[in-house]
Amino acid sequence: MRFNTSPGWASIPAGWVGGRGGALAERSGTQLTTPSGALVQDTANIGPDGALQISTVWACVNLRANVIASLPYFAFETHNGQRQLARTSRLYSLLHESPNARMTPFEFWRAMVLNLDLRGRAYARLDRDERTGEVISMWPMPADQVESVVLKDGTMVYVYTIDGNVAVFSESNVLHLKGLGNGTEGLSKLEYMRASTHEAAAAQTAATKMFGNGGKPTGLLMVDNVLKPEQRAAIRERFAEMALGNASRLFVLEADMKYQQLSLSPEDLQLLETRRFSVEEICRWFDMPPVLVHHANVTAWGSGIEQVVEGFFKLSLRPTVVNIEQAVRKRVQTSAQRARQTAEFGLDALLRASPAVRMELYAKAVQNGLKTRNEIRQLENDPPLPGGDDLTVQSALLPIHLLGKVKRTGGKDAAPEDPVAQ
């Protein structure tokens, strides 16, 4: 791949929105993940540490990361178009059992999704077997410590800074998960949602100050005459607790004193409404139904929580899972592994918490000859039963003249005798 370095190309400003610059621009060198300009001026960059102190951000990221990390990651061996679990393979051990010496699979994928959701990108260093080239361990690298760089020949390297040291890794040695972006790098979600997090932080700060002050607004005392310095100090000391102190104390204003409120009340500020709206606003950024982060609003995806969860799974979690699976196939698996092995998350694990739905699906699979009873028992960790390996179907759709003609021979169904055919 060659990059156009003509003067006409280089003369266009890098931040020109709608042209060859901006967030979606393709460029060599260090990849940009932040907006070239702020939509709302004077908004604070609170970073991941500040964002995670906003309860809605924490709840959204925590739920998404926990659900995805709780899914088992299976590796399958493919033979003649059929596949079976590759329990003894190195890939299965890496994805399902132990990604590295320090972390469980749950801990590893939770850390990766956390970086992906907050920074729009996630990285993991890949250690490979020198003989076979197969990955033997994966180590997460914090997104804020990694720079992705596209070289002039089109290849990409990753510059990782840790403890003052710098390490450079090639594409083949890094698992790179990308969020929304130009396909080369994901855009930093926190930077793009800066106005929303700034508003939520400001509302939280106002609420903390207001309720920490006993809900008392600031104000001033008005008197009709000029006070001496010592009188002014005495009144200030006497009535300071009107704004700070015991909320149950009764204050008596004398000598024609009047109290004038200066700051707005929580009702005037619409503080509670603002905080409720900020929950919905942040949830939009994370594709999260507000009801799932305990927001007391009316569900909008269906009549109950089951429809909400189903929509959340289909429209939010599944695209992220597919993104991870494809990145693992491209970066983690070798060409030899891709030829004979596949790897995917076990999405059926989401049904474990719903026995009624699970059993209904099992019953349909058995009744329509899609699975045997012993296959279903294996999914439920039950031992196999004699005769449970036969595929069975219901006979409800037999022609009327064949009803009752099925005979049992040796414990198996014999073909029905058709008197018309005889």
Number of C-alpha atoms within 10 A of each C-alpha: 7 9 13 11 10 8 8 8 11 11 9 12 12 15 15 14 15 10 12 17 16 19 22 21 19 17 19 18 15 15 18 20 23 17 17 14 12 13 12 9 8 9 14 14 15 16 14 16 8 13 20 17 12 16 13 23 22 14 18 24 21 17 15 22 23 17 14 21 22 18 20 18 21 20 25 19 20 16 10 5 6 8 14 12 15 18 15 9 13 16 25 22 19 21 24 20 18 18 25 18 9 9 15 17 21 21 15 20 22 22 20 24 25 22 24 27 23 24 25 23 27 27 25 20 21 23 18 16 11 8 6 9 15 19 21 17 20 24 19 20 20 20 21 13 12 19 18 23 21 18 16 14 10 14 12 18 20 21 16 20 16 12 5 5 7 11 10 14 15 12 15 19 19 22 23 26 24 23 22 15 16 14 11 19 23 24 26 23 21 21 21 18 16 20 19 18 26 19 17 25 20 14 19 19 11 15 17 12 13 16 11 11 16 14 16 20 17 16 14 14 13 11 14 9 9 8 11 9 8 9 11 12 11 12 12 14 10 11 16 11 14 19 16 15 13 11 13 7 9 8 10 7 12 8 8 9 13 12 12 12 12 10 12 12 15 17 9 8 13 12 16 14 11 14 18 14 13 21 21 18 18 20 22 13 16 16 14 25 22 23 17 17 19 11 15 10 11 11 16 13 15 13 10 11 14 11 14 19 16 14 16 18 18 10 12 16 19 14 12 19 18 13 14 21 18 14 16 17 18 15 18 28 20 16 14 11 15 15 11 12 23 21 22 19 20 12 15 11 12 14 13 11 9 9 10 11 11 15 13 10 13 19 13 13 18 20 17 13 14 13 18 19 22 20 17 18 15 11 10 10 9 11 9 14 10 7 12 14 13 14 16 17 13 10 12 8 7 10 8 8 10 14 12 11 13 14 13 11 9 7 8 10 11 12 11 13 13 11 9 7 5 5
